[in-house]
Amino acid sequence: MKASATVLRSDKSLLVFPLLSGLCTLLVAASFLIPVAVMVIGGEHAGQDFHQRMSAGAYLLMFAFYLVQYFVIIFFQTALTGVALMHLRGEPTSVATGFALARSRLPHILGYALIAATVGLLLRMVQERLGLIGRLVVGFLGLAWTVATFLVVPILASQDVGPVDAVKRSVELLKRSWGENLIGNGGIGVVFGLLMFVAVLVGAALIGGAFALQSVVAIVLAVTVVVLGFILLGLIQSSLQGIYAAALYRYAEGGEASVGFDQALLEQAFRSKQKQ
């Protein structure tokens, strides 16, 4: 995390990509949720037939939502990771360069979003049909999918390959560098999980103190500070994870650590299940 933070401090423009990604995903969510809410409210008088139609088309609507959301997220991740890779290689970088790279990979990004949306929908269907067992199965399958596709975005950002080949290449690199039956180690996500927990406590204290003062200005100020704090933490986490993924990809592809990243730490990014 320190090595990734060093890269982020030297190129703070990387924060632009997760910021725009967050705004766009909110717009996508609103574009789906608002019409659905209007349909539900407007169809209350339609009775059971309306709800049956909604149930029949729920999976199709969910798939469309997944597809658009994944496309937006992967597009900005590709731009971020591409710029991070350029930075690690010592090349000049810019936000415009990142977006140009992502635009050049649009067909591959759309293809991978289609794969990710299909997997997401299938996992959701399993979870809903099998209840508690489904949730456990989805948890294991979701973890396996996350690990297997960990390097897909860096591959899309650096190689002109299709989404299926990118997934295959990700699995190949992971196996070659970290061995069979690997799982992810807790890293940046764990650290920021703890930070978020602390932020919740601090935020609750600030807002509680503002309400105790019975001042509208204090309440608005406290809520604003807390919201901006959570947004900033989210932006930093997304940026660091993109940089870290880029560094791991360079290590897996070339066998050497990037400047600022300790090779021993990169070697421990994943571990074999048998060693637990």
C-alpha positions in Angstrom: 0.0 0.0 0.0 2.9 2.3 0.8 4.5 1.7 -2.7 1.1 2.3 -4.4 0.6 5.5 -2.3 4.0 6.7 -3.5 2.9 6.4 -7.1 -0.4 8.1 -6.3 1.3 11.0 -4.6 3.5 11.5 -7.6 0.5 11.5 -10.0 -2.7 12.6 -8.2 -4.5 12.8 -11.5 -5.2 9.1 -11.1 -7.9 10.1 -8.6 -9.9 11.5 -11.6 -10.7 8.0 -12.9 -12.4 6.6 -9.8 -14.2 9.9 -9.3 -15.7 9.9 -12.8 -16.4 6.2 -12.5 -18.4 6.7 -9.3 -20.4 9.6 -10.8 -21.2 7.6 -13.9 -22.2 4.5 -11.9 -24.6 6.6 -9.9 -26.1 8.0 -13.1 -26.5 4.4 -14.4 -28.1 3.3 -11.2 -30.5 6.2 -11.3 -31.4 5.6 -14.9 -32.5 2.0 -14.0 -33.9 2.5 -10.6 -36.0 5.6 -11.2 -38.0 4.1 -14.1 -38.5 0.9 -12.1 -39.8 2.9 -9.2 -42.2 4.9 -11.4 -43.5 1.6 -12.9 -44.0 0.1 -9.5 -45.8 3.1 -8.2 -47.9 3.5 -11.3 -48.7 -0.2 -11.5 -50.0 -0.5 -8.0 -53.5 -0.5 -9.3 -52.7 -3.1 -11.9 -52.6 -5.8 -9.2 -51.0 -9.2 -9.6 -50.6 -9.1 -13.4 -48.2 -6.2 -13.1 -46.1 -7.9 -10.5 -46.0 -11.1 -12.6 -44.7 -9.1 -15.6 -42.1 -7.5 -13.4 -41.0 -10.9 -12.1 -40.8 -12.3 -15.6 -38.6 -9.5 -16.8 -36.6 -9.0 -13.6 -33.6 -11.1 -14.7 -33.5 -9.4 -18.1 -33.5 -6.0 -16.4 -30.9 -7.1 -13.9 -28.7 -8.4 -16.7 -28.9 -5.1 -18.6 -28.1 -3.2 -15.4 -25.1 -5.4 -14.7 -23.9 -5.0 -18.3 -24.0 -1.2 -18.3 -22.5 -0.9 -14.8 -19.7 -3.3 -15.5 -18.9 -1.6 -18.8 -18.6 1.8 -17.0 -16.5 0.4 -14.2 -14.2 -1.6 -16.4 -13.8 1.4 -18.8 -12.5 3.7 -16.1 -10.5 0.9 -14.5 -8.8 0.3 -17.8 -7.9 4.0 -18.1 -6.6 4.1 -14.6 -4.6 0.9 -14.9 -3.2 2.0 -18.2 -1.9 5.2 -16.8 -0.5 3.4 -13.8 1.4 1.0 -16.1 2.8 3.9 -18.0 3.9 5.6 -14.8 5.6 2.4 -13.6 7.4 2.1 -17.0 8.6 5.7 -16.6 6.6 7.0 -19.5 4.8 10.4 -19.6 1.2 10.1 -18.4 -2.0 12.2 -18.5 -5.7 11.8 -17.9 -6.3 12.2 -21.7 -3.9 9.4 -22.4 -5.7 7.1 -20.1 -9.1 7.8 -21.7 -7.6 7.4 -25.2 -6.3 4.0 -24.2 -9.6 2.9 -22.8 -11.5 4.1 -25.9 -9.1 2.1 -28.1 -10.1 -1.0 -26.1 -13.9 -0.4 -26.2 -14.9 -3.6 -28.0 -12.8 -5.7 -25.6 -14.1 -3.8 -22.6 -17.7 -4.4 -23.8 -16.9 -8.1 -24.3 -15.5 -8.5 -20.8 -18.4 -6.5 -19.3 -20.7 -9.0 -21.1 -18.8 -11.9 -19.5 -18.8 -10.3 -16.1 -22.5 -9.5 -16.3 -23.3 -13.1 -17.2 -21.3 -14.5 -14.4 -22.9 -12.0 -12.0 -26.4 -12.8 -13.1 -25.8 -16.6 -12.8 -24.3 -16.2 -9.3 -27.4 -14.1 -8.3 -29.7 -16.8 -9.6 -27.9 -19.5 -7.7 -28.1 -17.4 -4.5 -31.8 -16.8 -4.9 -32.7 -20.4 -5.7 -30.6 -22.1 -3.0 -31.0 -19.7 -0.1 -28.3 -20.0 2.6 -26.5 -22.8 0.7 -26.7 -20.6 -2.4 -25.0 -17.7 -0.5 -22.2 -20.0 0.5 -21.8 -21.4 -3.0 -21.8 -17.9 -4.5 -19.3 -16.7 -1.9 -16.8 -19.5 -2.9 -17.5 -19.1 -6.7 -17.3 -15.3 -6.4 -13.9 -15.5 -4.7 -12.6 -17.9 -7.3 -13.8 -15.6 -10.1 -12.3 -12.5 -8.5 -8.9 -14.2 -8.1 -9.0 -15.7 -11.6 -9.8 -12.4 -13.3 -7.5 -10.2 -11.0 -5.2 -9.4 -13.9 -7.8 -9.1 -16.7 -8.0 -5.3 -16.6 -4.2 -4.8 -16.7 -4.1 -7.2 -19.6 -6.8 -5.3 -21.4 -4.9 -2.1 -20.8 -1.6 -3.4 -22.1 -2.4 -6.0 -24.7 -4.7 -5.9 -27.7 -6.5 -9.2 -26.9 -10.1 -10.1 -26.6 -11.9 -10.6 -23.3 -11.9 -14.4 -23.4 -8.1 -14.5 -24.1 -7.6 -11.9 -21.4 -9.3 -14.1 -18.8 -7.3 -17.1 -20.0 -4.1 -15.0 -19.8 -4.9 -13.8 -16.3 -5.3 -17.4 -15.1 -2.1 -18.4 -16.8 -0.1 -15.6 -15.3 -1.4 -16.2 -11.8 -0.7 -19.9 -12.0 2.8 -19.3 -13.4 3.7 -16.7 -10.8 2.0 -17.9 -7.7 1.2 -21.6 -8.4 -2.0 -23.7 -8.5 -4.9 -23.4 -6.1 -4.1 -19.9 -5.1 -6.2 -17.5 -3.1 -5.8 -13.8 -2.5 -4.1 -12.4 0.6 -5.9 -9.6 2.5 -4.2 -6.4 1.5 -5.4 -2.9 0.6 -9.1 -4.0 1.0 -8.5 -5.1 4.6 -6.7 -1.8 5.5 -9.4 0.3 4.0 -12.1 -1.8 5.6 -10.5 -0.9 9.0 -10.2 2.8 7.9 -13.9 2.8 6.9 -14.9 1.3 10.3 -12.9 4.1 12.1 -14.4 6.7 9.7 -17.9 5.4 10.6 -17.2 5.9 14.3 -15.7 9.3 13.8 -18.5 10.4 11.5 -21.1 9.2 14.0 -19.4 11.1 16.7 -19.2 14.3 14.6 -22.8 14.2 13.5 -24.0 13.2 17.0 -22.0 16.2 18.4 -23.6 18.5 15.8 -27.1 17.4 16.7 -26.3 17.9 20.4 -25.4 21.5 19.6 -28.8 21.9 17.9 -27.2 24.0 15.2 -28.3 23.5 11.6 -25.0 24.9 10.3 -23.1 22.5 12.5 -25.2 19.6 11.3 -24.8 20.4 7.7 -21.1 21.0 8.1 -20.6 17.7 10.0 -22.6 15.7 7.4 -20.6 17.4 4.5 -17.3 16.6 6.2 -18.3 12.9 6.7 -19.6 12.5 3.2 -16.5 14.0 1.6 -14.3 11.9 3.9 -16.0 8.7 2.7 -15.7 9.8 -0.9 -12.0 10.6 -0.5 -11.3 7.2 1.1 -13.2 5.5 -1.7 -11.2 7.4 -4.4 -7.9 6.7 -2.7 -8.7 3.0 -2.3 -9.8 2.5 -5.9 -6.6 4.3 -7.1 -4.3 2.3 -4.9 -5.9 -1.0 -6.0 -5.5 0.0 -9.7 -1.8 0.8 -9.1 -1.3 -2.4 -7.2 -2.9 -4.5 -9.9 -0.7 -2.8 -12.5 2.4 -3.6 -10.4 1.3 -7.2 -9.9 0.7 -7.6 -13.6 4.2 -6.3 -14.4 5.7 -8.7 -11.9 3.7 -11.6 -13.3 4.5 -10.8 -16.9 8.2 -10.0 -16.5 9.1 -11.5 -13.2 10.6 -8.3 -11.9 9.2 -5.8 -9.4 8.5 -2.2 -10.5 10.4 0.6 -8.9 9.2 1.1 -5.3 7.6 -2.3 -5.0 9.5 -4.9 -3.0 9.7 -8.2 -4.9 9.2 -10.3 -1.8 5.9 -8.6 -1.0 4.7 -9.1 -4.6 5.5 -12.8 -4.3 3.2 -12.9 -1.3 0.3 -11.3 -3.0 -1.3 -14.7 -3.4 -0.7 -17.9 -1.6 -1.5 -21.6 -2.1 -4.4 -23.1 -0.2 -2.3 -26.1 0.9 -0.1 -23.8 3.0 -2.9 -22.6 5.2 
